[in-house]
Amino acid sequence: MNRTLTRLKPLLNSMSSTSRDSLLKAFSTCEISDALIKLKVPHGGHIPDIHIVSPATSNSEIRICSPAYTVKMVLASDVTAPKLSSHFVDTAPAGSVVVVDAPSEAKSAVWGGLMTAGAQARGATGVIISGRCRDLSEHRALGFPVFSRGHSTLGQSPFTRPSAVNVPLTIFPQGSGADTFPAVIELATKGREIDAQCMEDIKAGKGIQNSFKLHRGK
C-alpha cells in the first residue's frame, strides 16, 4: 500500500478542492470513517447524534462533501464574546457547507427557514448543526440538506447569537491534511474491495468468521 500511496500523493495533492470533494463523495461515510480510524484520527471523524432533517429523514442518498464554513454560536448573555458585523449566512461562500456550533445548554434553534433560503441563494450545499433547527417543512420544501442534533419551536433570539465565523475545525490531525488525504482515498478504496469480497463469500454461505479471517485477516 505504501508504494501505491507514494505514487498517488503527487496526483491527489495537486487536485483542486472540487476534484477532491468529488473523489471523496464516491465513498460512504462508513468507508471514510474506517480509513480515518486506521490513520489514528479520534472517533474516525464521526460527530455523534447528528441526524438528517431535510430533505426527508428517510432519504439516505443525500451526501454533502464540501469545504466547511464554520459558525460559532454563544449564549446571548455572553457579553464578552465578539460580535459579527454581518449576518453569517450573508458571508457563506458558494459551494461550502455551513457548520454551526451551538452551546450545548441551548434549547432554542440556531437555524430556520429564512437562513436556509439565504444559504441556498448563496450556493451553499447544506448545513450541519451541532444544536437545534426549526421550520422543518420550509427546509424540506426547498430541498435543502439540513442535519442537526434536534429541533425546537424557539428561534435564535433572544437565546443565542453568532460570535465568530471560520473558526478552525479540525477533521484531520493538525498539520497532516495534505498527506492524510491520499491515505484516506487509498484506505477507503482498499476497504471497499475487502468488504465486497467478504460480502460475496458470506452470501455464498462461507460464514462471517471465515470470510473475515480470509479477507480482513482477523
PyRosetta script that sets phi, psi and omega in degrees:
from pyrosetta import init, pose_from_sequence

init()
pose = pose_from_sequence("MNRTLTRLKPLLNSMSSTSRDSLLKAFSTCEISDALIKLKVPHGGHIPDIHIVSPATSNSEIRICSPAYTVKMVLASDVTAPKLSSHFVDTAPAGSVVVVDAPSEAKSAVWGGLMTAGAQARGATGVIISGRCRDLSEHRALGFPVFSRGHSTLGQSPFTRPSAVNVPLTIFPQGSGADTFPAVIELATKGREIDAQCMEDIKAGKGIQNSFKLHRGK")
pose.set_psi(1, -37.4)
pose.set_omega(1, -179.0)
pose.set_phi(2, -60.9)
pose.set_psi(2, -36.7)
pose.set_omega(2, 179.4)
pose.set_phi(3, -66.0)
pose.set_psi(3, -42.3)
pose.set_omega(3, 178.2)
pose.set_phi(4, -65.7)
pose.set_psi(4, -41.0)
pose.set_omega(4, 180.0)
pose.set_phi(5, -62.1)
pose.set_psi(5, -40.6)
pose.set_omega(5, 178.6)
pose.set_phi(6, -62.4)
pose.set_psi(6, -36.6)
pose.set_omega(6, 179.6)
pose.set_phi(7, -72.0)
pose.set_psi(7, -34.5)
pose.set_omega(7, -176.2)
pose.set_phi(8, -79.6)
pose.set_psi(8, -29.0)
pose.set_omega(8, -172.6)
pose.set_phi(9, -51.8)
pose.set_psi(9, -52.8)
pose.set_omega(9, -178.0)
pose.set_phi(10, -58.7)
pose.set_psi(10, -38.8)
pose.set_omega(10, -179.5)
pose.set_phi(11, -67.7)
pose.set_psi(11, -49.5)
pose.set_omega(11, -175.9)
pose.set_phi(12, -69.2)
pose.set_psi(12, -37.8)
pose.set_omega(12, -179.0)
pose.set_phi(13, -71.2)
pose.set_psi(13, -21.0)
pose.set_omega(13, -179.8)
pose.set_phi(14, -87.8)
pose.set_psi(14, -6.3)
pose.set_omega(14, -177.9)
pose.set_phi(15, -70.1)
pose.set_psi(15, 150.3)
pose.set_omega(15, 171.2)
pose.set_phi(16, -70.7)
pose.set_psi(16, 162.6)
pose.set_omega(16, 179.3)
pose.set_phi(17, -62.2)
pose.set_psi(17, -33.0)
pose.set_omega(17, 178.7)
pose.set_phi(18, -64.8)
pose.set_psi(18, -43.0)
pose.set_omega(18, 179.5)
pose.set_phi(19, -65.8)
pose.set_psi(19, -40.0)
pose.set_omega(19, 178.1)
pose.set_phi(20, -63.7)
pose.set_psi(20, -43.1)
pose.set_omega(20, 179.6)
pose.set_phi(21, -59.4)
pose.set_psi(21, -43.6)
pose.set_omega(21, -179.7)
pose.set_phi(22, -63.7)
pose.set_psi(22, -37.5)
pose.set_omega(22, -179.9)
pose.set_phi(23, -68.7)
pose.set_psi(23, -44.4)
pose.set_omega(23, 178.9)
pose.set_phi(24, -65.9)
pose.set_psi(24, -34.9)
pose.set_omega(24, -176.6)
pose.set_phi(25, -64.5)
pose.set_psi(25, -18.5)
pose.set_omega(25, 179.6)
pose.set_phi(26, -71.9)
pose.set_psi(26, -16.4)
pose.set_omega(26, -178.2)
pose.set_phi(27, -101.8)
pose.set_psi(27, 152.9)
pose.set_omega(27, 174.5)
pose.set_phi(28, -76.0)
pose.set_psi(28, 160.7)
pose.set_omega(28, 177.7)
pose.set_phi(29, -63.4)
pose.set_psi(29, -30.9)
pose.set_omega(29, 178.2)
pose.set_phi(30, -67.0)
pose.set_psi(30, -40.8)
pose.set_omega(30, 178.7)
pose.set_phi(31, -64.2)
pose.set_psi(31, -39.6)
pose.set_omega(31, 179.1)
pose.set_phi(32, -69.1)
pose.set_psi(32, -41.6)
pose.set_omega(32, 178.4)
pose.set_phi(33, -61.6)
pose.set_psi(33, -42.4)
pose.set_omega(33, 178.5)
pose.set_phi(34, -60.1)
pose.set_psi(34, -40.5)
pose.set_omega(34, 179.1)
pose.set_phi(35, -65.8)
pose.set_psi(35, -41.9)
pose.set_omega(35, -179.1)
pose.set_phi(36, -66.6)
pose.set_psi(36, -36.0)
pose.set_omega(36, 176.6)
pose.set_phi(37, -61.9)
pose.set_psi(37, -41.9)
pose.set_omega(37, 178.2)
pose.set_phi(38, -63.8)
pose.set_psi(38, -26.0)
pose.set_omega(38, 178.9)
pose.set_phi(39, -92.2)
pose.set_psi(39, 11.0)
pose.set_omega(39, 175.8)
pose.set_phi(40, 67.1)
pose.set_psi(40, 25.1)
pose.set_omega(40, 174.6)
pose.set_phi(41, -79.0)
pose.set_psi(41, 124.2)
pose.set_omega(41, -176.0)
pose.set_phi(42, -54.8)
pose.set_psi(42, 130.6)
pose.set_omega(42, 176.2)
pose.set_phi(43, 64.2)
pose.set_psi(43, 10.6)
pose.set_omega(43, 177.8)
pose.set_phi(44, 61.9)
pose.set_psi(44, 24.7)
pose.set_omega(44, 179.8)
pose.set_phi(45, 78.2)
pose.set_psi(45, 3.4)
pose.set_omega(45, -176.8)
pose.set_phi(46, -75.8)
pose.set_psi(46, 133.4)
pose.set_omega(46, 173.0)
pose.set_phi(47, -107.1)
pose.set_psi(47, 108.7)
pose.set_omega(47, -172.7)
pose.set_phi(48, -69.6)
pose.set_psi(48, 152.3)
pose.set_omega(48, 171.0)
pose.set_phi(49, 68.6)
pose.set_psi(49, 19.4)
pose.set_omega(49, 173.1)
pose.set_phi(50, -95.8)
pose.set_psi(50, 125.3)
pose.set_omega(50, -176.0)
pose.set_phi(51, -126.5)
pose.set_psi(51, 152.5)
pose.set_omega(51, 178.2)
pose.set_phi(52, -72.5)
pose.set_psi(52, 133.8)
pose.set_omega(52, 178.4)
pose.set_phi(53, -110.9)
pose.set_psi(53, -35.3)
pose.set_omega(53, -177.6)
pose.set_phi(54, -147.1)
pose.set_psi(54, 146.0)
pose.set_omega(54, 11.2)
pose.set_phi(55, -71.3)
pose.set_psi(55, -37.1)
pose.set_omega(55, 178.1)
pose.set_phi(56, -155.0)
pose.set_psi(56, 141.7)
pose.set_omega(56, -175.2)
pose.set_phi(57, -64.6)
pose.set_psi(57, -20.7)
pose.set_omega(57, -179.3)
pose.set_phi(58, -92.2)
pose.set_psi(58, -1.6)
pose.set_omega(58, -176.9)
pose.set_phi(59, -90.2)
pose.set_psi(59, 102.4)
pose.set_omega(59, -177.4)
pose.set_phi(60, -91.6)
pose.set_psi(60, 2.5)
pose.set_omega(60, -177.4)
pose.set_phi(61, -87.0)
pose.set_psi(61, -8.7)
pose.set_omega(61, -178.8)
pose.set_phi(62, -73.2)
pose.set_psi(62, 124.9)
pose.set_omega(62, 175.5)
pose.set_phi(63, -132.8)
pose.set_psi(63, 138.1)
pose.set_omega(63, 175.4)
pose.set_phi(64, -120.6)
pose.set_psi(64, 126.4)
pose.set_omega(64, 175.9)
pose.set_phi(65, -138.4)
pose.set_psi(65, 92.0)
pose.set_omega(65, -172.6)
pose.set_phi(66, -147.1)
pose.set_psi(66, 160.5)
pose.set_omega(66, 173.2)
pose.set_phi(67, -61.7)
pose.set_psi(67, 140.9)
pose.set_omega(67, -177.5)
pose.set_phi(68, -84.8)
pose.set_psi(68, 132.0)
pose.set_omega(68, 170.3)
pose.set_phi(69, -109.9)
pose.set_psi(69, 104.7)
pose.set_omega(69, -169.8)
pose.set_phi(70, -94.8)
pose.set_psi(70, 147.4)
pose.set_omega(70, -178.7)
pose.set_phi(71, -132.3)
pose.set_psi(71, 125.1)
pose.set_omega(71, 178.3)
pose.set_phi(72, -99.8)
pose.set_psi(72, 119.5)
pose.set_omega(72, 175.7)
pose.set_phi(73, -98.1)
pose.set_psi(73, 148.1)
pose.set_omega(73, 174.8)
pose.set_phi(74, -131.2)
pose.set_psi(74, 164.8)
pose.set_omega(74, 174.0)
pose.set_phi(75, -65.1)
pose.set_psi(75, 143.2)
pose.set_omega(75, -179.3)
pose.set_phi(76, -61.4)
pose.set_psi(76, -24.0)
pose.set_omega(76, 179.3)
pose.set_phi(77, -75.0)
pose.set_psi(77, -9.7)
pose.set_omega(77, 179.7)
pose.set_phi(78, -81.2)
pose.set_psi(78, 100.0)
pose.set_omega(78, -176.6)
pose.set_phi(79, -88.6)
pose.set_psi(79, -6.8)
pose.set_omega(79, -177.5)
pose.set_phi(80, -92.0)
pose.set_psi(80, -22.6)
pose.set_omega(80, -178.1)
pose.set_phi(81, -71.0)
pose.set_psi(81, 148.1)
pose.set_omega(81, 179.4)
pose.set_phi(82, -59.2)
pose.set_psi(82, 160.1)
pose.set_omega(82, 176.3)
pose.set_phi(83, -118.3)
pose.set_psi(83, 148.2)
pose.set_omega(83, 179.4)
pose.set_phi(84, -86.9)
pose.set_psi(84, 146.2)
pose.set_omega(84, 177.9)
pose.set_phi(85, -86.7)
pose.set_psi(85, -19.0)
pose.set_omega(85, 179.3)
pose.set_phi(86, -130.4)
pose.set_psi(86, 158.8)
pose.set_omega(86, 175.0)
pose.set_phi(87, -67.2)
pose.set_psi(87, 135.5)
pose.set_omega(87, -173.3)
pose.set_phi(88, -62.6)
pose.set_psi(88, -29.1)
pose.set_omega(88, 178.2)
pose.set_phi(89, -68.2)
pose.set_psi(89, -33.2)
pose.set_omega(89, -178.6)
pose.set_phi(90, -69.9)
pose.set_psi(90, -11.4)
pose.set_omega(90, 179.3)
pose.set_phi(91, -115.0)
pose.set_psi(91, 10.9)
pose.set_omega(91, 178.0)
pose.set_phi(92, -70.4)
pose.set_psi(92, 125.7)
pose.set_omega(92, 180.0)
pose.set_phi(93, -69.8)
pose.set_psi(93, 146.0)
pose.set_omega(93, 174.2)
pose.set_phi(94, -60.9)
pose.set_psi(94, 139.5)
pose.set_omega(94, 178.8)
pose.set_phi(95, 84.2)
pose.set_psi(95, 1.9)
pose.set_omega(95, -179.5)
pose.set_phi(96, -99.0)
pose.set_psi(96, 159.3)
pose.set_omega(96, 170.4)
pose.set_phi(97, -104.8)
pose.set_psi(97, 129.1)
pose.set_omega(97, -179.3)
pose.set_phi(98, -79.9)
pose.set_psi(98, 127.4)
pose.set_omega(98, 179.4)
pose.set_phi(99, -119.5)
pose.set_psi(99, 113.5)
pose.set_omega(99, -173.9)
pose.set_phi(100, -108.1)
pose.set_psi(100, 127.3)
pose.set_omega(100, 177.8)
pose.set_phi(101, -109.5)
pose.set_psi(101, 111.4)
pose.set_omega(101, -178.1)
pose.set_phi(102, -104.1)
pose.set_psi(102, 154.3)
pose.set_omega(102, 175.6)
pose.set_phi(103, -57.8)
pose.set_psi(103, 136.9)
pose.set_omega(103, -175.1)
pose.set_phi(104, -63.1)
pose.set_psi(104, -27.2)
pose.set_omega(104, -178.1)
pose.set_phi(105, -83.7)
pose.set_psi(105, -7.2)
pose.set_omega(105, -177.4)
pose.set_phi(106, -71.0)
pose.set_psi(106, 130.1)
pose.set_omega(106, 177.3)
pose.set_phi(107, -97.3)
pose.set_psi(107, -8.2)
pose.set_omega(107, -177.8)
pose.set_phi(108, -90.4)
pose.set_psi(108, 163.0)
pose.set_omega(108, 176.2)
pose.set_phi(109, -80.3)
pose.set_psi(109, 152.7)
pose.set_omega(109, 175.4)
pose.set_phi(110, -117.5)
pose.set_psi(110, 6.0)
pose.set_omega(110, -178.9)
pose.set_phi(111, -149.2)
pose.set_psi(111, 133.8)
pose.set_omega(111, 179.8)
pose.set_phi(112, -136.8)
pose.set_psi(112, -173.5)
pose.set_omega(112, -175.1)
pose.set_phi(113, -62.1)
pose.set_psi(113, -37.6)
pose.set_omega(113, 179.6)
pose.set_phi(114, -66.0)
pose.set_psi(114, -35.3)
pose.set_omega(114, 178.2)
pose.set_phi(115, -68.6)
pose.set_psi(115, -38.7)
pose.set_omega(115, 175.8)
pose.set_phi(116, -60.4)
pose.set_psi(116, -44.9)
pose.set_omega(116, 179.5)
pose.set_phi(117, -60.9)
pose.set_psi(117, -42.2)
pose.set_omega(117, -180.0)
pose.set_phi(118, -67.5)
pose.set_psi(118, -42.2)
pose.set_omega(118, -180.0)
pose.set_phi(119, -66.7)
pose.set_psi(119, -39.3)
pose.set_omega(119, 178.9)
pose.set_phi(120, -65.7)
pose.set_psi(120, -39.4)
pose.set_omega(120, 178.7)
pose.set_phi(121, -64.3)
pose.set_psi(121, -29.4)
pose.set_omega(121, 179.8)
pose.set_phi(122, -86.5)
pose.set_psi(122, -4.7)
pose.set_omega(122, 177.2)
pose.set_phi(123, 89.4)
pose.set_psi(123, 17.0)
pose.set_omega(123, 175.2)
pose.set_phi(124, -68.1)
pose.set_psi(124, 152.3)
pose.set_omega(124, -175.2)
pose.set_phi(125, -92.8)
pose.set_psi(125, -12.5)
pose.set_omega(125, -179.5)
pose.set_phi(126, 162.3)
pose.set_psi(126, -176.5)
pose.set_omega(126, 178.3)
pose.set_phi(127, -139.6)
pose.set_psi(127, 139.5)
pose.set_omega(127, 175.3)
pose.set_phi(128, -121.0)
pose.set_psi(128, 123.0)
pose.set_omega(128, -172.0)
pose.set_phi(129, -118.9)
pose.set_psi(129, 118.1)
pose.set_omega(129, 169.0)
pose.set_phi(130, -84.9)
pose.set_psi(130, 75.9)
pose.set_omega(130, -172.4)
pose.set_phi(131, 162.4)
pose.set_psi(131, -152.5)
pose.set_omega(131, -173.7)
pose.set_phi(132, -115.9)
pose.set_psi(132, 155.8)
pose.set_omega(132, 173.5)
pose.set_phi(133, -126.4)
pose.set_psi(133, 173.2)
pose.set_omega(133, 173.3)
pose.set_phi(134, -144.1)
pose.set_psi(134, -175.8)
pose.set_omega(134, -178.0)
pose.set_phi(135, 60.8)
pose.set_psi(135, 46.4)
pose.set_omega(135, -173.8)
pose.set_phi(136, -56.7)
pose.set_psi(136, -41.8)
pose.set_omega(136, -177.9)
pose.set_phi(137, -64.6)
pose.set_psi(137, -30.9)
pose.set_omega(137, 179.6)
pose.set_phi(138, -69.6)
pose.set_psi(138, -41.4)
pose.set_omega(138, 177.0)
pose.set_phi(139, -61.4)
pose.set_psi(139, -44.6)
pose.set_omega(139, -177.5)
pose.set_phi(140, -67.8)
pose.set_psi(140, -37.4)
pose.set_omega(140, 178.4)
pose.set_phi(141, -64.2)
pose.set_psi(141, -33.3)
pose.set_omega(141, 179.1)
pose.set_phi(142, -85.0)
pose.set_psi(142, -10.5)
pose.set_omega(142, 179.9)
pose.set_phi(143, 68.6)
pose.set_psi(143, 28.0)
pose.set_omega(143, -175.8)
pose.set_phi(144, -94.5)
pose.set_psi(144, 129.8)
pose.set_omega(144, -179.9)
pose.set_phi(145, -67.4)
pose.set_psi(145, 122.0)
pose.set_omega(145, 177.9)
pose.set_phi(146, -130.6)
pose.set_psi(146, 127.4)
pose.set_omega(146, 174.9)
pose.set_phi(147, -121.8)
pose.set_psi(147, 138.4)
pose.set_omega(147, 179.9)
pose.set_phi(148, -155.0)
pose.set_psi(148, 170.6)
pose.set_omega(148, 176.5)
pose.set_phi(149, -81.4)
pose.set_psi(149, -21.5)
pose.set_omega(149, -177.8)
pose.set_phi(150, -178.5)
pose.set_psi(150, -171.1)
pose.set_omega(150, 178.5)
pose.set_phi(151, -138.6)
pose.set_psi(151, 168.0)
pose.set_omega(151, -174.7)
pose.set_phi(152, -152.4)
pose.set_psi(152, 158.9)
pose.set_omega(152, 172.0)
pose.set_phi(153, -88.5)
pose.set_psi(153, -14.1)
pose.set_omega(153, -176.6)
pose.set_phi(154, -83.3)
pose.set_psi(154, 139.0)
pose.set_omega(154, 176.1)
pose.set_phi(155, -81.2)
pose.set_psi(155, 175.9)
pose.set_omega(155, -178.7)
pose.set_phi(156, -63.1)
pose.set_psi(156, -50.0)
pose.set_omega(156, 179.7)
pose.set_phi(157, -85.1)
pose.set_psi(157, 139.1)
pose.set_omega(157, 8.4)
pose.set_phi(158, -102.4)
pose.set_psi(158, 32.5)
pose.set_omega(158, -170.8)
pose.set_phi(159, -98.0)
pose.set_psi(159, -42.2)
pose.set_omega(159, -179.8)
pose.set_phi(160, -135.4)
pose.set_psi(160, 169.6)
pose.set_omega(160, 176.3)
pose.set_phi(161, -153.0)
pose.set_psi(161, 152.5)
pose.set_omega(161, 176.3)
pose.set_phi(162, -73.9)
pose.set_psi(162, 141.2)
pose.set_omega(162, -177.8)
pose.set_phi(163, -120.3)
pose.set_psi(163, -29.4)
pose.set_omega(163, -177.4)
pose.set_phi(164, -156.8)
pose.set_psi(164, 149.9)
pose.set_omega(164, 174.0)
pose.set_phi(165, -122.1)
pose.set_psi(165, 160.2)
pose.set_omega(165, -177.4)
pose.set_phi(166, 55.2)
pose.set_psi(166, 38.6)
pose.set_omega(166, 171.7)
pose.set_phi(167, -69.3)
pose.set_psi(167, 133.8)
pose.set_omega(167, -177.9)
pose.set_phi(168, -53.2)
pose.set_psi(168, 132.3)
pose.set_omega(168, 179.3)
pose.set_phi(169, -123.9)
pose.set_psi(169, 109.0)
pose.set_omega(169, -174.8)
pose.set_phi(170, -89.9)
pose.set_psi(170, 112.3)
pose.set_omega(170, 175.7)
pose.set_phi(171, -101.5)
pose.set_psi(171, -49.5)
pose.set_omega(171, 173.0)
pose.set_phi(172, -93.6)
pose.set_psi(172, 159.2)
pose.set_omega(172, 176.4)
pose.set_phi(173, -53.6)
pose.set_psi(173, 139.3)
pose.set_omega(173, -175.3)
pose.set_phi(174, -56.8)
pose.set_psi(174, 132.1)
pose.set_omega(174, 175.0)
pose.set_phi(175, 85.1)
pose.set_psi(175, -2.0)
pose.set_omega(175, -175.8)
pose.set_phi(176, -119.7)
pose.set_psi(176, 12.6)
pose.set_omega(176, -175.3)
pose.set_phi(177, -58.3)
pose.set_psi(177, -46.0)
pose.set_omega(177, -176.3)
pose.set_phi(178, -63.7)
pose.set_psi(178, -38.2)
pose.set_omega(178, -179.9)
pose.set_phi(179, -80.6)
pose.set_psi(179, -28.0)
pose.set_omega(179, -175.8)
pose.set_phi(180, -75.6)
pose.set_psi(180, -35.5)
pose.set_omega(180, -175.5)
pose.set_phi(181, -55.2)
pose.set_psi(181, -50.7)
pose.set_omega(181, 178.8)
pose.set_phi(182, -60.8)
pose.set_psi(182, -35.7)
pose.set_omega(182, -179.8)
pose.set_phi(183, -66.0)
pose.set_psi(183, -37.8)
pose.set_omega(183, 177.5)
pose.set_phi(184, -61.7)
pose.set_psi(184, -46.9)
pose.set_omega(184, 179.8)
pose.set_phi(185, -61.9)
pose.set_psi(185, -44.5)
pose.set_omega(185, -179.4)
pose.set_phi(186, -62.5)
pose.set_psi(186, -47.7)
pose.set_omega(186, -177.6)
pose.set_phi(187, -69.8)
pose.set_psi(187, -38.4)
pose.set_omega(187, 179.0)
pose.set_phi(188, -65.7)
pose.set_psi(188, -38.7)
pose.set_omega(188, 178.2)
pose.set_phi(189, -65.0)
pose.set_psi(189, -45.6)
pose.set_omega(189, 179.5)
pose.set_phi(190, -64.0)
pose.set_psi(190, -41.8)
pose.set_omega(190, 179.4)
pose.set_phi(191, -62.5)
pose.set_psi(191, -39.3)
pose.set_omega(191, 178.8)
pose.set_phi(192, -63.8)
pose.set_psi(192, -42.0)
pose.set_omega(192, -179.5)
pose.set_phi(193, -64.4)
pose.set_psi(193, -42.3)
pose.set_omega(193, -179.6)
pose.set_phi(194, -65.7)
pose.set_psi(194, -43.4)
pose.set_omega(194, 179.7)
pose.set_phi(195, -64.0)
pose.set_psi(195, -35.3)
pose.set_omega(195, 178.2)
pose.set_phi(196, -65.1)
pose.set_psi(196, -39.1)
pose.set_omega(196, 177.5)
pose.set_phi(197, -66.8)
pose.set_psi(197, -41.6)
pose.set_omega(197, 177.7)
pose.set_phi(198, -62.1)
pose.set_psi(198, -45.4)
pose.set_omega(198, -179.2)
pose.set_phi(199, -59.8)
pose.set_psi(199, -42.6)
pose.set_omega(199, -179.4)
pose.set_phi(200, -62.0)
pose.set_psi(200, -44.3)
pose.set_omega(200, -178.7)
pose.set_phi(201, -70.5)
pose.set_psi(201, -39.4)
pose.set_omega(201, -180.0)
pose.set_phi(202, -64.5)
pose.set_psi(202, -42.3)
pose.set_omega(202, 177.4)
pose.set_phi(203, -64.7)
pose.set_psi(203, -27.5)
pose.set_omega(203, 178.9)
pose.set_phi(204, -82.2)
pose.set_psi(204, 1.7)
pose.set_omega(204, 176.0)
pose.set_phi(205, 85.7)
pose.set_psi(205, 18.2)
pose.set_omega(205, -177.7)
pose.set_phi(206, -83.6)
pose.set_psi(206, -4.9)
pose.set_omega(206, 176.2)
pose.set_phi(207, 89.8)
pose.set_psi(207, 148.0)
pose.set_omega(207, -179.4)
pose.set_phi(208, -69.6)
pose.set_psi(208, -46.5)
pose.set_omega(208, -176.7)
pose.set_phi(209, -61.2)
pose.set_psi(209, -46.5)
pose.set_omega(209, 179.9)
pose.set_phi(210, -65.8)
pose.set_psi(210, -38.3)
pose.set_omega(210, -179.8)
pose.set_phi(211, -66.9)
pose.set_psi(211, -43.2)
pose.set_omega(211, 179.0)
pose.set_phi(212, -63.2)
pose.set_psi(212, -42.6)
pose.set_omega(212, -178.6)
pose.set_phi(213, -63.7)
pose.set_psi(213, -39.6)
pose.set_omega(213, -178.1)
pose.set_phi(214, -70.1)
pose.set_psi(214, -45.5)
pose.set_omega(214, -171.5)
pose.set_phi(215, -100.3)
pose.set_psi(215, -33.3)
pose.set_omega(215, -179.9)
pose.set_phi(216, -97.2)
pose.set_psi(216, -14.4)
pose.set_omega(216, -179.9)
pose.set_phi(217, 77.3)
pose.set_psi(217, 20.1)
pose.set_omega(217, 178.6)
pose.set_phi(218, -154.6)
pose.dump_pdb("model.pdb")
